[in-house]
Amino acid sequence: MAYITFITTYKPIICGIADYSDFLTRESTPGTWAVITFDLDNFVVPFSDDLIELTTPVSYCIPSREDYTADSISKWLKLKEAHVLWFQHEFGIWGNGVRFTNMLRELNDVTVVSPHTLHFQSNETTYGLRKFEDSFLRSLLPSTDAITVFSDGVYSAVTRAFPEYSDKVHVMRHGTHCYPTIARMSRAEAKAKIYDYLMYESNLDQASKDRIQRENVFTDPATTLIGGTGFITANKGIELIYQVRNTLLKMLPQQKMVAVYVGFLREPDNIIDGGCAAKLRAKYNGSGQFFLENYLPEEMLPIMLRAFDIHFYWPGDCTQSGIIAHALGAGATIACRDMEGVGETVKMAGGLARSELGQLITGIKELILNPELRDEISQRAVRYAMKFSWKNQALKHFELAEELCRSKAKRSITGSTLLLSASLKENRLPL
C-alpha cells in the first residue's frame, strides 16, 4: 500500500484546510500516513485548544509561509518504497506560486497537489479560471505528477485550458461527515437540544438567552427556523439571512419565521470581520432575528444544522464549504447560492441551489409550504454524505496514490530497459 505524507496546515491551526486534513487523516489507516506542517511559532493565525495525541505522526517543521524549500521538507520524510507527497494548496498558505512550483521540481517522490480554491465560473478567462489561477496552473502542471480538484466544473475548466495535461487532473470530491443518529432526529428534538445547550451550557450572554426564551425561538413547533452557522466573516452573506426571512414573511404573512445565525469570529483582530460582527450585533437581536455569538463545539454543530428548517447559505465568494460538508451529513435542508463547487455539490446532493437570490427565495417559499419536500431533500443529503464520506474519500486518496506509484515504477522499468538496450547497441562487436 502507498504511504502518503500530507503537507498541509493542521490542527491546532484554525483554518478550513487544517480541518479538512484532520478529517481526512482520521479516516486513513494508521501507519500509512504522516503530516508535515508549519512551525507554530512562525505561523501567525489563531489556534484552537485541540491537543494532538503524542502518537499522531505530525511534524511541525516547515519554517513559515514565506520561507520553505524542498530541503526543509525532505529532511523530515520517512523512507518508504511507495511514497506520495500530497500537498493541500491554498494561495494564502503557500504564497508565491513560483516558490511553490520550484520546490515541487526539487522533490524526488511522487507529488500530488490539491488546490482548494480554483474557480470555474470566472469571467476573467474563457475557461472560467481566474487569471492568476491560470498562471499558477501553467507552472504547476508540468511540475507535479497529479492534481486533484473538487468539482466537475473545475475539472472541465482546467482540462480545457491545459488539454496536454488532462491525464494529470483527477476529480476527488470534498469529504462529507456522517451523523446517522442526528440525521434521524426530528427537527423538534434537535431544536430542544440546541435550546438546552444555548441556555444552560453555552457562553452566550444573558440578554440573548432572555430574548431566546421570551420569543420561544427553539420551542414553538409552529415557528420555521431559517439560519446558518460557522465563522463570522464579511464575505459569508450573513445579513441576507435576515433579509430573506423578512421577504418571506411578506410572501407568507400567516407563517411565523425566525432567522438565526450562530457563530464566532475566527480572527477577533480582523477589522473587516469585526466590523461585520458589530453591525450584525446591533441590528439583529430580537423580534424574530437573532445574531448569536457563540462557539458551537464539535458535538453540537451538526445538531444546530439539523435544527434549522432551512439552512441558508449565500456566500460572496466561495469554491468549497466545510459547513456544507457538515450540513449534508446532518440531513439539513440546504438552500444556497449556485456558486462554483458549492452549488455543484448541493445540486448533486439534491438540495436547493439557485444563481439568483429571488429564485432561491421562491424555492424556499415552496419548501416552507411543503414539509414533505423538505424531508425528501434531507434524505437525499444523507445519501450523498454516505457516498462521499470522509472514509470513502480517504480510500480514494490511497487508491490514486497506489496508481501513481505503479505508474512511476513502470516508467522507471521502461526507462531502465531502454537505457540497457541502447548500451548494448553501443557496445555490440562488429561482425
C-alpha positions in Angstrom: 0.0 0.0 0.0 1.2 3.5 -0.8 2.4 5.7 2.1 1.1 9.4 2.0 2.8 12.3 3.6 0.2 15.1 3.7 1.9 18.5 3.6 -0.6 21.0 4.8 -1.9 23.2 7.6 -3.0 21.0 10.5 -4.6 21.4 13.9 -4.3 23.3 16.2 -4.2 25.8 13.4 -7.8 27.2 12.8 -8.5 27.2 9.1 -10.6 25.2 6.7 -7.7 23.2 5.2 -6.4 22.3 8.6 -9.9 20.9 9.4 -10.0 19.2 6.0 -6.7 17.5 6.6 -7.7 16.4 10.1 -10.9 14.8 9.0 -9.1 13.1 6.1 -6.3 11.6 8.3 -8.8 10.5 11.0 -10.3 8.1 8.4 -6.9 6.9 7.0 -5.4 3.6 8.1 -2.8 4.1 10.9 0.7 3.5 9.8 0.0 4.6 6.2 0.3 8.3 6.6 2.1 11.2 8.2 1.7 15.0 8.2 4.3 17.7 7.7 3.0 21.1 8.7 4.2 24.6 9.7 6.2 25.6 12.7 3.5 27.0 15.0 5.9 29.7 16.4 6.1 31.3 13.0 2.5 30.8 11.8 0.6 33.9 12.8 -3.1 32.6 12.9 -5.5 31.7 15.6 -5.0 28.3 17.3 -7.6 26.0 18.8 -7.3 24.2 22.1 -7.3 20.8 20.4 -4.5 18.7 21.6 -2.5 16.4 19.3 -2.0 12.8 20.6 1.6 12.0 21.1 1.2 9.0 18.7 -0.1 11.2 15.9 2.6 11.3 13.1 2.8 15.1 12.7 5.9 17.2 12.3 5.6 20.9 12.8 8.7 21.8 10.8 8.1 24.0 7.8 9.8 27.3 8.7 7.0 29.6 7.6 4.7 30.5 4.7 7.4 32.9 3.3 10.4 30.5 3.9 10.1 26.9 2.7 12.2 24.8 0.4 12.4 21.2 -0.8 15.2 20.6 1.8 13.0 21.9 4.7 10.5 19.2 3.8 12.8 16.3 2.6 14.8 16.1 5.8 11.6 15.2 7.7 10.3 12.5 5.2 10.3 8.8 6.2 12.0 6.4 3.8 9.2 4.5 2.1 9.2 2.4 -1.1 5.9 3.8 -2.5 5.8 7.3 -1.1 3.5 10.1 -2.2 3.8 13.7 -1.0 0.3 15.2 -1.0 0.0 19.0 -0.8 -3.2 20.7 0.3 -2.9 24.1 -1.5 -4.4 27.5 -0.9 -2.7 30.7 -2.1 -3.0 32.3 1.4 -1.0 29.4 2.8 1.7 28.8 0.2 2.1 32.4 -1.1 4.2 32.9 -4.2 3.3 30.3 -6.9 6.8 30.4 -8.3 8.4 29.4 -4.9 5.8 26.6 -4.6 6.4 25.1 -8.0 10.2 25.4 -7.8 10.0 23.4 -4.6 7.9 20.7 -6.2 10.5 20.2 -9.0 13.2 19.6 -6.5 11.4 16.8 -4.6 12.2 13.2 -5.7 9.0 11.5 -4.5 5.7 11.3 -6.4 3.8 14.6 -5.7 0.1 15.4 -5.8 -1.4 18.9 -5.2 -5.0 19.5 -4.2 -5.8 23.2 -5.0 -8.8 24.1 -2.8 -9.7 27.5 -4.3 -9.9 27.1 -8.1 -12.8 28.7 -9.8 -14.7 27.7 -13.0 -17.3 30.5 -13.2 -15.0 33.5 -13.6 -15.3 35.9 -16.5 -11.5 36.6 -16.4 -10.7 33.7 -18.8 -12.7 31.8 -21.4 -12.4 28.6 -19.3 -13.8 30.1 -16.1 -10.5 30.2 -14.2 -9.2 33.4 -12.7 -6.1 34.8 -14.4 -3.8 34.2 -11.5 -5.1 30.6 -11.2 -4.4 30.1 -14.9 -0.8 31.4 -14.5 -0.3 29.2 -11.4 -1.5 26.1 -13.2 0.7 26.8 -16.2 3.6 26.5 -13.8 2.2 23.8 -11.6 1.0 21.1 -14.0 4.5 20.4 -15.5 5.9 20.3 -12.0 3.8 17.6 -10.3 2.6 14.1 -11.0 -1.1 14.9 -10.5 -3.6 17.4 -9.2 -7.0 16.7 -7.7 -10.0 19.0 -8.0 -13.2 19.0 -6.0 -15.8 19.5 -8.8 -16.6 18.6 -12.4 -16.7 22.3 -13.1 -13.1 22.9 -12.1 -12.0 19.7 -13.9 -13.6 20.9 -17.1 -12.0 24.4 -16.8 -8.5 23.0 -16.1 -8.6 20.3 -18.8 -9.9 22.7 -21.5 -7.3 25.3 -20.6 -4.5 22.7 -20.5 -5.6 19.7 -22.6 -2.0 18.4 -22.8 -2.1 17.7 -19.0 -5.6 16.3 -18.8 -4.2 12.9 -17.7 -2.8 14.6 -14.6 -6.2 16.0 -13.4 -8.4 13.9 -11.2 -11.8 14.7 -9.5 -11.6 14.0 -5.8 -14.8 15.3 -4.2 -14.7 17.1 -0.8 -15.4 14.6 2.0 -18.6 14.8 4.0 -19.5 14.0 7.5 -21.9 11.3 8.5 -24.1 11.8 11.5 -26.7 9.0 11.3 -28.1 9.4 14.8 -28.5 13.2 14.3 -29.9 12.8 10.8 -32.7 10.6 12.2 -33.6 13.2 14.8 -36.8 15.1 14.3 -36.4 18.9 13.9 -38.2 19.4 17.2 -35.8 17.1 19.0 -32.8 18.9 17.5 -34.3 22.3 18.4 -34.8 21.2 22.0 -31.2 20.0 22.4 -29.9 23.3 20.9 -32.2 25.3 23.2 -30.8 23.4 26.3 -27.2 23.9 25.2 -27.6 27.6 24.5 -29.5 28.3 27.7 -27.6 26.1 30.2 -24.2 25.2 28.8 -23.0 27.9 26.3 -21.2 31.1 27.0 -23.9 33.1 25.4 -24.7 36.4 27.1 -27.6 36.5 29.4 -29.5 39.2 27.4 -29.5 36.9 24.3 -30.7 33.9 26.4 -33.5 36.0 27.8 -34.6 37.0 24.3 -34.5 33.4 23.0 -36.6 32.3 25.9 -39.1 35.2 25.6 -39.7 34.6 21.8 -39.8 30.8 22.0 -37.2 30.6 19.2 -36.5 26.9 19.5 -39.5 25.7 21.4 -42.5 26.8 19.3 -43.4 24.0 16.9 -45.2 26.4 14.6 -42.1 28.5 14.0 -40.0 28.0 10.9 -36.3 28.4 11.7 -34.1 29.8 8.9 -30.5 30.2 9.6 -26.8 29.4 9.4 -23.7 28.8 11.5 -19.9 29.0 11.2 -17.2 31.6 11.3 -18.3 35.2 11.2 -16.7 36.7 8.1 -17.8 39.6 5.9 -18.0 37.5 2.8 -20.4 34.9 4.2 -23.5 36.9 3.3 -24.8 36.5 6.9 -27.1 39.6 6.8 -29.0 38.1 3.9 -30.5 35.5 6.3 -32.5 38.2 8.0 -33.4 40.0 4.8 -34.6 36.7 3.2 -36.7 36.0 6.3 -38.4 39.4 6.1 -39.1 38.9 2.4 -40.6 35.5 3.1 -42.8 36.9 5.8 -44.3 39.4 3.3 -45.0 36.5 1.0 -46.4 34.3 3.7 -47.8 36.6 6.4 -49.6 33.8 8.2 -46.3 32.0 8.9 -44.2 32.5 11.9 -40.5 32.6 11.0 -37.3 33.3 12.9 -33.8 34.0 11.4 -30.8 32.8 13.4 -27.1 32.9 12.9 -24.8 31.2 15.5 -21.1 31.7 15.0 -17.9 33.3 16.2 -15.0 35.4 14.9 -12.1 33.2 13.8 -9.8 36.3 13.9 -11.1 38.7 16.5 -8.5 41.3 15.5 -9.6 41.4 11.8 -11.0 44.9 11.3 -13.4 44.0 8.4 -14.9 40.9 10.1 -15.0 42.6 13.4 -16.9 45.5 11.8 -19.3 43.0 10.2 -20.0 41.3 13.6 -20.6 44.7 15.3 -23.2 45.7 12.6 -25.0 42.4 12.9 -24.9 42.5 16.7 -26.5 45.9 16.7 -29.2 45.2 14.2 -30.3 41.6 14.7 -31.1 40.6 18.3 -34.8 40.2 18.8 -38.2 40.4 17.0 -37.6 37.2 15.2 -34.0 38.0 14.2 -31.1 36.7 16.2 -27.3 37.0 15.8 -25.8 34.8 18.4 -22.0 35.0 19.0 -21.1 31.6 20.4 -18.7 28.8 19.5 -20.5 25.5 18.9 -18.5 22.5 20.0 -18.0 19.6 17.6 -20.8 17.6 19.0 -23.3 20.5 18.9 -22.6 21.8 15.4 -24.5 19.1 13.4 -27.4 19.3 15.9 -27.7 23.0 15.1 -27.6 22.3 11.4 -30.3 19.6 11.8 -32.4 22.1 13.9 -32.8 24.6 11.0 -35.9 24.0 9.0 -33.9 25.8 6.2 -30.2 26.0 6.2 -29.4 29.2 4.2 -26.1 29.8 2.6 -25.3 32.7 0.2 -21.5 33.5 0.3 -20.0 36.4 -1.6 -17.1 34.3 -2.9 -16.7 30.6 -2.2 -15.4 27.5 -4.0 -16.0 24.8 -1.3 -17.6 24.9 2.1 -16.7 22.9 5.2 -20.1 23.9 6.8 -21.9 22.4 3.8 -20.0 19.1 4.4 -21.3 19.0 7.9 -24.9 20.1 6.9 -25.2 17.2 4.4 -24.3 14.6 6.9 -26.7 16.1 9.5 -29.6 15.8 7.0 -30.1 19.5 6.7 -32.5 21.1 4.2 -30.0 23.3 2.3 -30.9 26.3 0.3 -27.8 28.0 -1.1 -26.2 30.1 -3.8 -25.4 28.2 -7.0 -21.8 29.2 -6.9 -18.8 27.2 -8.0 -18.2 23.9 -6.3 -20.7 24.7 -3.5 -23.6 24.9 -5.9 -22.4 21.8 -7.8 -22.2 19.8 -4.6 -25.6 20.9 -3.3 -27.3 20.2 -6.6 -25.6 16.7 -6.7 -26.9 16.1 -3.2 -30.5 17.1 -4.2 -30.6 20.4 -2.4 -31.9 23.8 -3.5 -29.3 25.9 -5.3 -30.1 28.9 -7.4 -27.9 31.6 -9.0 -30.4 34.4 -8.4 -31.5 35.3 -4.9 -35.1 35.9 -5.9 -35.3 32.4 -7.4 -33.9 31.0 -4.2 -36.4 32.8 -2.1 -39.2 31.4 -4.3 -37.8 28.0 -3.8 -37.6 28.4 -0.1 -41.2 29.5 0.0 -42.2 26.2 -1.6 -40.2 24.3 0.9 -41.9 26.1 3.8 -45.3 25.2 2.4 -44.2 21.6 1.7 -42.7 19.8 4.7 -42.6 16.5 2.7 -40.3 18.1 0.2 -38.1 19.4 3.0 -37.8 15.8 4.3 -37.1 14.5 0.9 -34.2 16.9 0.5 -32.9 15.9 3.9 -32.9 12.3 2.9 -31.0 13.0 -0.3 -28.4 14.9 1.6 -27.8 11.9 3.9 -27.4 9.6 0.9 -24.9 11.9 -0.7 -23.0 12.2 2.6 -22.7 8.4 2.9 -21.5 8.1 -0.7 -18.8 10.8 -0.3 -18.0 10.2 3.4 -14.5 11.0 4.7 -13.8 7.3 5.0 -14.7 6.7 1.3 -12.7 9.8 0.2 -9.7 8.8 2.3 -9.7 5.4 0.5 -9.8 7.2 -2.9 -6.7 9.2 -1.9 -4.8 6.0 -1.3 -6.2 4.4 -4.5 -4.8 7.3 -6.5 -1.5 7.2 -4.6 -1.2 3.5 -5.5 -1.9 4.2 -9.1 0.7 6.9 -9.3 3.3 4.9 -7.6 2.7 1.9 -10.0 2.9 4.3 -13.0 6.2 5.7 -11.7 7.6 2.2 -11.2 6.5 1.2 -14.7 8.2 4.3 -16.2 11.3 3.5 -14.3 11.5 -0.1 -15.6 10.8 1.1 -19.1 13.4 3.7 -18.9 16.0 1.3 -17.5 15.2 -1.2 -20.3 15.7 1.4 -22.9 19.0 2.5 -21.4 20.2 -1.1 -21.3 19.2 -1.6 -24.9 21.0 1.5 -26.0 24.1 0.5 -24.1 24.1 -3.0 -25.6 23.8 -1.5 -29.1 26.7 0.9 -28.5 28.9 -1.9 -27.2 28.0 -4.6 -29.9 31.0 -6.1 -31.5 31.3 -5.7 -35.3 30.7 -8.9 -37.4 
